[in-house]
């Protein structure tokens, strides 16, 4: 380790260490964000919505996009 202080590789190694530190900090931030915010949301609302407990009273026909003749307040003048 002492020899690294006297050769030109030491500043490069400090730079690589700083880049690795930034990478680890970035990954740690997103892992904590996922574990604290996103994962509990998926486990509460996502599973409940997939099992039909949320939005159970919404008809799929109301959500599905309609073709032009089936939309409200639309008058089709010409159909080929």
C-alpha positions in Angstrom: 0.0 0.0 0.0 2.9 2.3 0.7 4.2 1.9 -2.8 1.0 3.1 -4.3 1.6 6.5 -2.7 4.8 6.9 -4.7 3.5 5.9 -8.1 1.1 7.5 -10.5 -1.8 5.0 -9.9 -2.8 6.6 -6.6 -5.0 9.4 -7.9 -6.6 7.0 -10.4 -7.4 4.6 -7.5 -8.9 7.4 -5.5 -11.1 8.3 -8.5 -12.2 4.7 -9.0 -13.0 4.5 -5.3 -15.1 7.7 -5.5 -17.0 6.3 -8.5 -17.7 3.0 -6.6 -18.8 5.0 -3.6 -21.3 7.0 -5.8 -22.5 3.8 -7.4 -23.1 2.1 -4.0 -24.8 5.2 -2.6 -27.1 5.4 -5.7 -28.0 1.7 -5.5 -28.5 1.9 -1.8 -30.8 4.9 -2.2 -33.0 3.1 -4.7 -33.0 -0.1 -2.7 -34.2 1.7 0.4 -36.8 3.6 -1.6 -38.1 0.4 -3.1 -38.2 -1.4 0.3 -39.8 1.5 2.2 -42.2 3.0 -0.4 -42.9 0.8 -3.4 -43.0 -2.7 -2.0 -45.5 -1.9 0.8 -47.7 -0.1 -1.8 -47.6 -3.2 -4.1 -48.4 -5.5 -1.2 -51.4 -3.5 0.0 -53.0 -1.9 -3.1 -51.6 -4.1 -5.8 -52.8 -7.4 -4.4 -56.1 -6.0 -3.4 -56.7 -4.6 -6.8 -55.7 -7.9 -8.5 -58.2 -9.8 -6.4 -61.0 -7.4 -7.2 -61.3 -5.6 -3.8 -60.5 -2.2 -5.3 -62.5 -0.9 -8.3 -64.9 -3.9 -8.0 -67.9 -1.7 -8.8 -66.3 -0.4 -12.1 -67.6 -2.0 -15.3 -65.0 -3.0 -17.8 -67.1 -1.6 -20.5 -66.9 1.9 -19.0 -63.1 1.7 -18.9 -62.6 0.1 -22.3 -62.1 2.7 -25.1 -65.0 2.7 -27.5 -65.0 2.9 -31.3 -66.3 6.1 -32.9 -69.9 5.0 -33.5 -70.3 3.8 -29.9 -69.0 7.1 -28.3 -71.5 9.5 -26.7 -72.2 12.8 -28.4 -70.7 11.6 -31.7 -72.7 11.5 -34.9 -71.2 9.4 -37.7 -72.1 10.9 -41.0 -70.6 8.3 -43.3 -69.8 4.6 -42.8 -67.9 2.8 -45.6 
